[in-house]
Amino acid sequence: MKTTTVSQLVGDLSRFPDAEQWLIVAFASLMVVAFTCWVGFAVVLVTRTVLSAVLGGLIYRLRSRRIHQRKLVGGGLVQHATV
């Protein structure tokens, strides 16, 4: 398998006519931008999912703590004030 370095690629690119050079550079730039956008989108989705799970867990813990603080008094539910 032949390995090509970046300097060799730049050297090969310099042999192309100007119009083809700009076309190749523009295409490579668009690929980099598209890849970066997809990676950024994936990071946003993962961050939202993690934050949603954490906040959901916190809300569940707060609600379950409120339920445990209630006591039956005379057949009815009485909530004790917490300070």
N, C-alpha and C positions, 0 to 999 in steps of 0.2 A: 504494500500500500504506500503510495507516494504522499508525503506530507508537504503542504504548501503553507508558507508563512505569509503574514500580512504584507510584508515588504515585497514579496514575490507577486502577490495579487495586485499591489499598486503598480509594480513594474509592468505586469501584463496589461493592466488597464490603460497605462500610458501609451501603449501601442495602438489602441483603438482611435478612430477619428473623434473629433470633439463632440459631435452630436451623439454618438454612441456612449461616450464617456458620461455625458450629462444624463442620458437615459438610464444608465446603470446606477449612477449615484442617486438619482431621484427614486428609482425603484427600491434600492437598498434603504434609503431614508424612510420611505413609506412603510417598508416592512418593520423597521425599528420602531416607528411611531405606533403602528398597529399592535405590535407585540407589547409595547409599553402600556398602551391603553388597556389591552386585555389583562395584563398583569395587575394594573391599577384597579380595574373592575373586580378582579378576583379578590384582591386585598380588601376592597370595600365590602364585598359580600361576606367574606369570612369575618371581618370585624363586626358587621351588623349581627351576624349569627351568634358570635360569642357574647356580644353585649346583650342581646336579647335573652340568651340563656342565663346569663348572670343576673340580669334584672328580674327575670321570671323567678329565679330561685330566691332572690331577696324578697320579692313580693309574697311568694308562697310562705317563706319563713315568718314574715310579719303577720300574715293572715292567720297562720296556725298558732302563733303566739297569742293573738287576740282571742282565738277560740278557747285556748287553754286557760285564759284569765277569767272566763265566764264561769259562774257557779250557779247551781240551782238553789233558789231560796223561795220557799213557799209555793212550789209548783211553777214558778216563772224564772226566767233568766235575768240575772242582774249583772251588769258589767261594772267591774271595779275600776275606779279611776287610777291611772298610773301617773306617777310623777317623775 
